Amino acid sequence: MMIEFLSPVAKSVLAHKEVLPAGVLGKQIEIHNTAGDLPDLKGVKFALLGVRENRNDVNYIGDTLSFDAFRKALYALYPGNWSHRIVDLGDIEPGETVEDTYFAFKTVTDALLRKNIIPLILGGSQDLLYAQYRAYDSMEKMVNLVNVDTRFDLGDAEKPITNKSYVGKIIVDKPYNLFNYSTLGYQSFFNAPQEISLMDKLYFDAYRLGEVTADISVTEPILRNADIVALDISAIKSSEISYRNNESPNGFDGREICAIARYAGISNRVSSFGIYELRDFSEVKSAAMLVAQVLWYFVEGVNFRVADEDFDNEELYTTYQVPVEDEILVFKKSNKTGRWWIELPFISNVNNKLKRRTLLPCTYGEYLGATNQEIPERWYKARRKNEV
């Protein structure tokens, strides 16, 4: 089913791979190099996938996309001590209409998810995230979406979709699969005040750039609870990328964005990872290399995943009960990884979307805050969302 939508990796990339030293990723990744002949997907954990679509970019002027520079950069990196296999499936070409591209992208992503393969997506304009999200329709479960972005991209769901207004469509279009939407690294001056207050009204999570860069570890519990993680390349400061299309001097630096990618990888729940708003970086090697390193850190994180969520076995975690106001907050800490959760009580008198006692990932700092009589905001938001 996938093969009809995928075009092979460019010959120039394959030629580049031949001159690389032994042991690098390019020598180990199985590559879609001949039309109609996909690599065997048995036992594969990651599939690199380019989606060369950018026509719904609000600034679209007919430019075409190439991901060759990213592939060359990624192929040249040495893997860590990894046990999981990677394939490169090549690219999804732009369809006759953007909707055709969405359909192809959704179909391929859905097929990979069914095989428990994590798509590593190199994407054009970020409205493609709508199709990435739609690939989860057949899973019949609520999903959490985390977007590393300067903007919320909510937009007006009544208007045609663009790369600045796709989240509104995700929220209102059926089937409703979205449970939570979180934005990491937003910058207030890029977002209308009504969008900031709408994020609050919907009990979605929004973390300002300064809040995240002050302590990058605040992103770990958010990413631990995510199914889909997307990165808008404009969230990285322009000096790190040094190319003409990124207008913001503020943003994450290379080290911070790689740390976020690694947190996304070590989450046991993240099942697809997309990098969007990519341009042709063939002239800017440092930008292509940074994107390759972001992918490397995500893959590294997945290879170091530890199953630490068996809450039926009391010996695997320590439980702490903290009285705050008229509540007793229940925290659990994994004895294996040291990660923390807070229990969200089952609310019996409402149509409970979660149907069980839910454990929300949280930080040690939130536990300490609770001992000082501060109710964690994520507990409050999740409870309110459960009541509506």
C-alpha positions in Angstrom: 0.0 0.0 0.0 2.8 2.4 0.8 5.0 1.8 -2.2 2.8 3.8 -4.6 3.3 7.0 -2.6 7.0 6.8 -2.1 9.8 7.9 -4.5 13.4 6.7 -4.0 16.2 8.6 -2.3 18.1 10.8 -4.8 21.0 9.4 -6.7 23.3 12.2 -5.5 22.6 11.1 -1.9 23.3 7.5 -2.8 26.6 8.5 -4.4 27.5 10.5 -1.4 26.8 7.5 0.8 29.4 5.4 -1.1 32.3 7.7 -0.1 31.4 7.7 3.6 33.7 5.8 6.1 32.6 2.4 7.4 30.5 2.4 10.5 28.4 5.6 9.9 24.6 5.5 9.7 24.6 5.8 5.9 26.4 2.4 5.7 23.8 0.9 8.1 20.5 2.4 7.1 18.6 0.4 4.5 17.6 2.8 1.8 14.7 2.9 -0.7 17.0 3.3 -3.8 14.9 1.7 -6.6 11.4 2.7 -7.6 8.9 0.0 -6.6 11.3 -1.8 -4.3 11.0 -0.9 -0.6 13.4 -2.2 2.0 12.1 -5.0 4.2 10.3 -3.5 7.2 10.5 -6.6 9.4 12.2 -5.8 12.7 12.6 -2.1 11.8 12.0 0.6 14.5 12.5 3.9 12.6 11.5 5.0 9.1 12.9 8.2 7.7 10.3 9.9 5.5 10.4 13.1 3.5 7.2 15.0 2.6 7.9 17.5 -0.1 4.8 19.6 0.3 4.7 23.4 1.1 1.9 24.8 -1.0 -0.2 25.8 2.1 2.7 27.9 3.4 1.3 31.5 3.7 4.5 32.7 2.1 4.5 30.0 -0.7 6.1 31.4 -3.9 6.5 28.2 -6.0 9.7 27.0 -4.4 10.3 23.2 -4.4 11.8 21.2 -1.5 14.7 18.9 -1.3 15.8 16.9 1.7 19.1 15.7 0.2 21.2 17.9 2.5 19.6 16.5 5.7 20.1 12.9 4.5 23.8 13.6 3.6 24.3 15.1 7.1 22.5 12.2 8.9 24.2 9.5 6.9 27.6 10.9 7.9 26.9 10.6 11.7 28.0 7.5 13.7 25.3 5.7 15.6 25.4 5.3 19.3 25.2 1.9 21.0 21.8 1.3 19.3 19.9 -1.9 18.9 17.1 -0.6 16.7 17.1 -0.7 12.9 16.5 2.3 10.7 15.3 2.5 7.0 15.0 5.5 4.7 11.8 5.2 2.7 12.5 8.2 0.5 10.0 11.0 -0.2 6.3 11.6 -0.7 6.1 13.9 -3.7 3.5 16.7 -3.8 0.2 15.3 -5.1 -2.0 16.9 -7.7 -3.6 18.8 -4.8 -2.4 19.4 -1.2 -5.2 17.1 0.0 -3.7 14.3 -2.2 -0.4 14.8 -0.4 -2.2 14.7 3.0 -3.9 11.4 2.0 -0.6 9.8 0.9 1.2 11.0 4.1 -1.6 9.9 6.3 -1.7 6.4 4.6 2.0 5.8 4.9 2.2 7.0 8.5 -0.8 4.9 9.5 0.8 1.8 7.9 4.1 2.5 9.8 2.3 3.0 13.1 0.5 -0.3 12.7 3.8 -2.0 12.3 5.1 -0.2 15.5 7.6 1.7 13.4 8.3 5.3 14.4 8.2 7.7 11.4 11.0 10.3 11.4 9.4 12.9 9.3 11.2 15.6 7.3 8.4 18.0 6.3 7.7 21.1 4.3 5.0 23.5 5.6 3.7 22.6 9.1 0.1 22.1 8.0 1.3 18.6 7.2 1.1 18.0 11.0 -2.7 17.8 10.4 -2.1 14.7 8.2 0.4 13.2 10.7 -2.3 13.6 13.5 -5.0 12.1 11.2 -2.9 8.9 10.8 -4.0 8.2 14.4 -7.7 8.1 13.5 -7.7 4.3 13.2 -6.1 3.8 16.6 -9.3 4.8 18.3 -7.7 6.4 21.3 -7.2 10.0 22.5 -3.8 11.4 21.6 -1.6 14.1 23.0 0.3 16.4 20.6 3.3 18.4 21.6 4.5 21.2 19.2 7.9 22.9 19.7 7.0 26.2 18.1 7.1 30.0 18.4 3.4 30.1 17.6 0.3 28.2 18.7 -0.9 28.0 15.0 -4.5 27.8 16.2 -5.9 30.0 13.4 -9.6 30.1 12.3 -10.9 26.6 11.7 -13.6 28.0 9.4 -10.9 29.3 6.9 -8.8 27.2 4.6 -5.9 25.4 6.3 -2.4 27.0 6.3 0.9 26.4 8.0 -0.2 29.0 10.6 -3.7 27.7 11.2 -3.8 23.9 11.2 -4.3 23.4 15.0 -7.8 24.8 14.9 -8.7 22.1 12.3 -7.1 19.4 14.5 -9.3 20.6 17.4 -12.7 20.9 15.6 -12.6 18.3 12.8 -14.1 14.9 13.4 -13.1 12.3 14.6 -12.1 14.0 17.8 -8.9 12.3 18.9 -7.1 15.2 20.5 -6.9 15.1 24.3 -4.1 17.6 24.9 -2.1 20.1 22.9 1.1 21.6 24.3 3.3 24.2 22.8 6.9 24.4 24.0 8.9 27.6 23.5 6.2 30.0 22.3 7.1 33.7 22.1 4.3 36.1 23.2 4.9 38.7 20.5 4.1 36.2 17.8 0.8 35.2 19.3 -2.4 37.3 19.4 -3.6 37.8 23.0 -6.9 36.1 22.2 -5.0 32.9 21.1 -3.0 32.9 24.4 -6.3 33.2 26.4 -7.9 30.5 24.2 -5.1 28.1 25.0 -5.8 28.7 28.7 -9.6 28.3 28.2 -9.1 24.9 26.5 -6.8 23.8 29.4 -4.0 23.3 26.9 -0.3 23.7 28.0 1.7 26.6 26.8 5.3 27.1 27.9 7.1 30.3 27.1 10.6 30.2 25.6 12.1 31.8 28.7 10.4 29.3 31.0 11.8 26.3 29.0 15.3 27.7 28.5 15.6 28.5 32.3 15.2 24.8 33.0 15.0 22.5 29.9 14.0 19.5 32.2 10.4 21.0 32.6 9.8 19.6 29.1 10.4 16.0 30.1 7.0 15.2 31.7 5.2 16.9 28.8 7.1 14.9 26.2 6.7 11.7 28.4 2.9 12.1 28.0 3.0 12.8 24.2 2.0 10.6 21.3 3.0 13.0 18.5 5.9 15.4 18.7 6.5 18.1 16.1 9.2 20.7 15.7 8.8 23.9 13.7 12.3 24.8 12.6 11.5 28.5 13.3 11.6 27.6 17.1 15.4 27.5 16.7 17.1 30.9 16.8 18.2 32.1 13.4 21.8 32.4 14.3 21.9 28.6 14.9 20.4 27.9 11.5 21.9 30.9 9.7 19.6 30.8 6.7 17.4 33.5 5.2 13.9 32.0 6.0 14.1 32.0 9.7 13.3 35.5 10.9 13.5 35.1 14.6 16.7 36.0 16.5 15.2 34.4 19.6 14.6 30.7 20.0 16.2 27.5 21.2 19.9 27.0 20.7 21.3 23.7 19.2 22.0 22.1 22.6 18.5 22.9 23.9 16.7 21.6 20.9 18.8 18.4 20.9 17.9 17.9 24.7 14.2 18.3 23.8 14.6 15.7 21.0 16.2 13.3 23.4 13.4 13.8 26.0 10.9 13.0 23.2 12.9 9.9 22.4 13.0 8.5 25.9 9.3 8.9 26.3 7.7 5.4 26.1 4.7 6.9 24.4 6.0 9.0 21.5 5.2 7.1 18.3 5.9 9.7 15.6 8.4 12.6 15.3 8.2 15.4 12.7 10.5 18.3 11.8 8.6 20.9 9.7 9.1 24.2 7.8 12.3 22.8 6.3 13.8 24.5 3.2 16.5 23.5 0.8 19.5 23.7 3.0 22.1 22.6 0.4 23.9 25.9 0.8 23.8 25.9 4.6 25.6 22.8 5.9 25.3 23.8 9.6 21.5 24.0 9.4 21.3 20.5 7.7 23.7 19.1 10.3 21.7 20.6 13.2 18.5 18.9 11.9 20.4 15.6 11.5 21.7 15.9 15.1 18.1 16.6 16.3 17.0 13.3 14.6 20.1 11.5 16.1 19.2 12.6 19.6 15.6 11.4 19.2 16.8 8.0 17.9 19.3 7.9 20.8 16.5 8.5 23.3 14.3 5.8 21.9 17.2 3.3 22.1 17.4 4.1 25.8 13.7 3.8 26.7 13.0 2.1 30.0 9.6 0.6 30.8 8.8 2.1 34.1 5.0 2.4 34.1 3.9 -0.9 35.6 1.9 0.7 38.4 0.2 -2.7 39.3 3.5 -3.8 40.8 3.9 -1.8 44.1 7.5 -2.9 44.4 8.6 -0.9 41.3 7.7 2.5 42.7 7.3 4.6 45.9 4.0 6.3 46.7 3.9 9.6 48.5 0.6 11.1 49.8 0.6 14.9 50.3 -2.3 16.7 51.9 -2.9 20.1 50.2 -5.9 22.2 51.2 -8.8 19.7 51.2 -7.1 17.3 48.7 -4.7 14.4 49.3 -2.4 14.4 46.3 -0.8 11.1 45.4 2.6 11.0 43.9 4.5 8.0 42.5 8.2 7.8 41.9 9.7 5.0 39.7 12.4 3.1 41.6 13.9 2.2 38.3 14.2 5.6 36.6 13.5 8.2 39.3 10.6 9.7 37.1 7.6 11.1 38.9 3.8 10.9 38.3 0.8 12.5 40.1 -2.4 10.6 40.3 -5.5 12.2 38.9 -8.5 10.9 40.8 -11.3 9.2 38.9 -14.3 11.5 38.8 -17.3 9.2 38.9 -20.2 11.7 38.3 -19.1 12.8 34.8 -18.5 11.2 31.5 -14.9 10.4 32.2 -12.8 10.4 29.0 -10.0 8.5 30.7 -12.0 5.8 32.4 -9.4 5.0 35.0 -7.2 6.5 37.6 -4.8 8.4 35.5 -1.2 9.0 36.3 0.1 12.3 34.9 3.9 12.6 34.4 5.2 15.4 36.6 8.5 16.7 38.1 10.2 16.2 41.5 9.8 20.0 41.8 6.0 19.7 41.6 6.2 17.1 44.4 8.3 19.6 46.5 5.8 22.3 45.6 2.9 20.2 46.9 4.7 19.7 50.2 4.7 23.5 50.4 0.9 23.6 49.8 1.1 24.4 46.0 -1.3 22.3 43.8 0.5 21.6 40.5 -1.0 23.4 37.6 -0.9 20.3 35.4 -3.0 18.4 37.9 -5.6 21.2 38.1 -5.8 21.5 34.3 -6.1 17.8 33.7 -8.8 17.6 36.3 -10.7 20.5 34.8 -10.4 19.0 31.3 -11.7 15.7 32.6 -14.8 17.5 34.0 -15.8 19.4 30.8 
